[in-house]
Amino acid sequence: MELKENITGLYREAEKSAQKFNTHLGFFGVFPNLMPEHFDPKQYQSDMKRYTLASQRIHELRHESVELLFHGKDEVKLQRDDVMSEALSTSFQIHFQVPFSRATDYYHAALIASVIMVGFGANASLVLGKRAWHESRIPIFEQSVDVSDKERRAKGDEKRVHFAHGYIDSWMELFEQNKAFKIMFPDVVNEPVEKLYHFNLHNGTIWRWIRPLISQEKEGEWGLRMELRVLPSGPTLIDMLTNLWFFIGLIEGLVKSGNNLTQIPFEVLKDDFYQIAKWGMQHTFHEPLEGKSRLLNEWISREGLELAKKGLASLGVKGTETYLDIVKARALSGQNGAVWQLKHFEKYRNINKLVEDYMKHLEADTPVHQWSL
């Protein structure tokens, strides 16, 4: 498939570049070997102006340091005066163009699918040597760029990184919500209003887990896209392609199912998202077809898989059989990247060995459900 060839080709090019520095590429949601000393911006921060400016603006808006604090089996804590804690997490982001006529349905389907994918694809369970959430990128990113001052946080104002405010009647509601957030990167570039330059600049500093985008295509026509942000990097290329096609298949399958995509109360859906991110694929959630409480991995291996198959078929996508087989096998085994890392850590208590073993599997491109200890 063309997508597989493109991604594989890009990986090979990047690997060649990495070898010039006597290093290798690894796909991790959170790199387990990172420790507090690696967050010195003078040594490790990119010289791109964006990051320096972001640190400055967070300090100006927040008036105090940023503190990461969350609990899995262990407590994870890190305090910074810059955006370096954001560098803990590495994502695999997917852009999905949607038709104007059913944009709201696609958004609601993506919310539901994100609950499923944050568990199915979890790969960020070790942070700073601690056993954290299965998908720790969620609390890391939500806290690392929280620019609200103490008063706004006390009121419970929405963070710049968040799941959603609720179900919508129009995508315009999402863009109207942007007004509640202070401008992070002021820019005086003199662009015509119809180019939406400043609109998109501000929208790009509100990191919803499903970010709505409006952009002008090469032909000059405007299009709507969803930036699907919940998936981590890794563990392997074949796992990432599996996650991609399962995500797209789920969204399309939900839209074409004819089901009421807002039947689950929004607060229940939102709670499921964070519970699954914390406890993983073998935790319960409210499945989208009937709203019943089910174990996520069991639902994926049956109803979820069928939904994704129908969705991909309706899009005319072919050649995904291998990936769908992996979806079922991973769900039945209950082992994704997060689970494997926790098992390995609890057996050996040796993060260096964990990374070495992980990289061997990655370079062999073996699906994570087949990884042994």
N, C-alpha and C positions, 0 to 999 in steps of 0.2 A: 504494500500500500504506500501511496505517496507520502502520507504523513509519517509513517514509520521510517521511510528513507530519509526524509528531511531531518527528523529529530536525531536519528542515528548519525547522519552525516555531520550535523552540528556538534554532536558529542565527540566524534572522532577528531574534528578540527580543534575543539577546545582541549582535548587530551594531548594533542601534539604540542599545543602552546604551553600546557602545564609541564610537560616533560622538559621543556627548555629551562625550567626552574627546578628541575630534579624533584618534581612532585606529581601527584595524581589527582584526578577528580573523584570526588565521592558525593553521592546523593543522600543527604541527611535532612530531616525536618529540623532537627537541632543537632549540631555536631557534638557528640558526647565529651570530647576531650577539651572543650573550651572551659577555661577557668577565669576567675575575676581579673587576673593579670593580663588577659588577652583583650581587655576592653579599654586599653590606653589609646585614645584617638591619635596621639602623636606617632605611635608606631603602627597602628593597624587601620586607621580610618582612611578611606579613599579621599583623594584631594579634590573630588568634585565639590563645587561650591554649595550644592543642594544640602549636603549633610551638615556642613558648618552652619549654614543659615538655619536649618531645621533645629539644631541644638540651641542656637541663639534665640529663636522664636519661642521654643518650648519654655526656656528659662524666663523670657519676658512675659509670657501668658500665664505661666504656672506660679512663678514667684518662689519656687522651692524645688528641691531635687526630685527626680523621678524614682520611685521605689517599686521594684518588682517584688511581689509577695503573694505566693499561692502554695497550696498543699496538695500533694498526691499522697503516696505513702510517707514521703519526707517533705520537709519545708524547703521551698526555694525562695531565696532572698538575695536581692542585688539592688544597690542604690547608685544612681548615676546623675551627673549634671549635664548629660548630653544624650544623643540618640544611639549611642553605641550598644545599648542593651537590645535594640531592635535587630542588630546583626546576629543575635542568637538564632533567629528563625529563617528558614529558607523554604520558599513556596514553589509549587508547580501550578501556575495560573493559566486558566483556559478562558479564551474569549469566544462567546457564542452569540452569533447574530440572530435576532428574533424579528418576526414580522410585526409591523405596527398594529395590525388588526387583532392580534392575540398577545400583545406584549405583557399585559397584566397576568394572564394565565401562565405564561412562561416564567414570570418573576415568582409567582406563588409555587410553581413546580420546582424552581431552583431552590427556594427556601426549604422545601421538604427534602429534596435530593441532598442538600448540604448537610442536613441532620444525619442522613445515611452515610454520606461519603466521609464526614469527619471521623466516623468510627471505622469504616471499612478501610480507609487509606491511612490511618494513623501511623506516624513514624517519628514521634518526638517525645519519647517517654523518659529520657535521661537528660537532665539539665544541671550543669555545674556539679556533676557527680551525684545528683540526687534523683530518686525515683519520683517522677512528677506525674502530670496528667499524661494520658496516652497520646493526646495531641496538644502538647504544651505550647505550641505556637499561638493558640487562641488567647490564653491569659497573658503570654509574653507580649504579643503585639498590642493587645487592648490596653495594657498598662504602660508600655514603653513610649507610646506617643499620646498619652492622655495629657492634654495641655490645659485642662480645666483647673482653675484655681481652687483653693480649699473650700470657699463658699459654694461654688457650683457643684463640687463633688459632694458636699454635705446635703445639697438639695436632691442629689441623685440625677443630675442632668446627664443626658446621653453622651457617651464617649465618642470620640472621632472614629474609633474602631468599634463596630457593633454589629450584631446580627440583623436587626431591623426594628422599626418602631411598631409595625403591625402589618396587617393585610392592607392592600390598597385598591382603589377604584380606578386609578390612572397613574401612569409613570410620572406625571407632573407633580404628584404628591411627593415623590422621592426628591425631585429637584427643589421643590418648595422647602423641604426640610433642611436643605443646605443653608438657608438663611439663619438658622439657629446657631451656626458655628462661625466663630470669628475668622477673619481672613488670616491665613497663615503666611502666605507668600505674596505680599503686595507687589504689583508689577505695573509700571506705567507705559508698557508697550502700547503704541497707538495702532490698534487693530480695529477694523470695522466690527460693529456689534454683531452683525450676521455671521461672522466667522466663529463666534462663541469662544474666543481665546480666553478671556478672563473667567467665563463661566466654567470652562473645562479645567482651568488651572485650579480654581477653588474646589471643584468637584473631585479633583485628583488628590486633595488633602483630606478627604473624608473616606476612610478606609472601611467601608461596609464589607462584610464577608461576601456579599454579592453586590458589586458596584455597578450601578446603571451608567451607561455611557451613550452619548449621542455624538456622532461624528459624520463628516462628509467623506464619501467614498471617492475613488479616483474619477468616476464618471460624473461627479458633481452632485449625486443624490445623497440625501441624508439617510442614515441608518441607525438602528438601536442595537446595542450590544450589551450583554451581561459579562462582566469580568468575574469569573468564578474563582474565589480566592482561598477556599478552605483546605485544599489539598497541600500536603507537604511535598518536598522533593523526595524522590527515592521510593523504595530501596534500590530498584534496578530500572533499566529502561523498559523492560517488558512489564514490570509492575506499574510503571507510570502510564504506559499506553493502555494497560488494562483499566486503570483508574479513569483515564480520560474517556474511553468508550463507554464504560459503565455509567459515568456521570451524565454524558450526553444522552445515552439511551434511556436512563431513568427520567430525565427532564422531558424528553420527547414522549416517552411512554405515558407519563402522568398527564401531559397536556392532551394526548389523544385518547386517554382512557374514558373521558366523559364524566369522571368523578368530580365531586365538589371538592376543590383543592383548598377550601378554607373551612372544612367541616371540623377540623381539630382546632379548639380554641388557641389563639395565637400564643398566649402565655404558656400553654402546655407545650406547644411546638418549640418555643424558645428555651424552655427548661430542658426539653429533650436534647437540644443542641449542646448545651453546656454539660449535661450529665454524660452524654455519649463521648464528648471531647475528653472528659475527665476519666471515665471508667472504661471506655473502649467498646469494641465490636460485640462483646459477649454480655452487654448490658441491655436492659429493656428500653423500649421506646414505643410510641404510639404509631402503629403502622398506618399509612395514608389511605388505604382502600376502605377500611371499615373503622379505623380509629381505635382498634383494640391494642392492649399492651402486649408486646411480644419481645422475645430475645432478638436483637438486631441481626446477628449472624444467621439464625434460623430463617428469619423472614427473607433475608437476601438470597439464600440458597434456593428458595422456592419462588415466592411471589415476586420478589425484587428482580430476580434473574429473568423471569418471563416478561415482566414489564419492560426491562431494558431491551430484550430481544425484539419485542414488538415496536419499541421506539426506534431502534436502529433500522429495522426493516421498513418502517414508514418513511424514513429519511433516504432510503435507497442505499444505505451503507453496506458494503459487502466485505467479506474477508475478515470478520471479527470473531470467528468461531474459537480460535485459540484463546483470545482474551476472555470470552465468555466462559470458557472451560476453567480458566484461572479464577474468575469471579466465584464460581461454584466451589472450586477446590479450596480457595482461601477462606470462604465463609464456613465450609464444613470443618476445616482444620482449626478455625479460630485464631490462626496465626498471621498477623501482619507484621510490619516492621517494628511497631511499638511493643508488641507482645514478645517477639524474638529478642529484642534488646533487654527487656526486663528479665526474661528467663536467663539469658546469658550472664547478665550482671549478677543475678542472685546465685548463680552457680559458681562463677569464678571470682567475682568482686575485683575484676581487672579490666579497666576501661581500655587500656592499650591493646590488650588481647581482643577485646570486643571489636575495636575498630579494625584490627588486622583480619579477623575472621569475617567481618562484614564486607571488607573490601575484596576478599577472595570470592565471595558469593556474587558481589556486584560485577566484578570483572568477568565472571562466567555467565552473567545475565540469567541467573537461576531465579525463578519466581520465589518470593519470600516464603510462601507456604511450604516449600520444600526444604527450607534451610534447617539443618540440624545444629546441635550445639557441639 
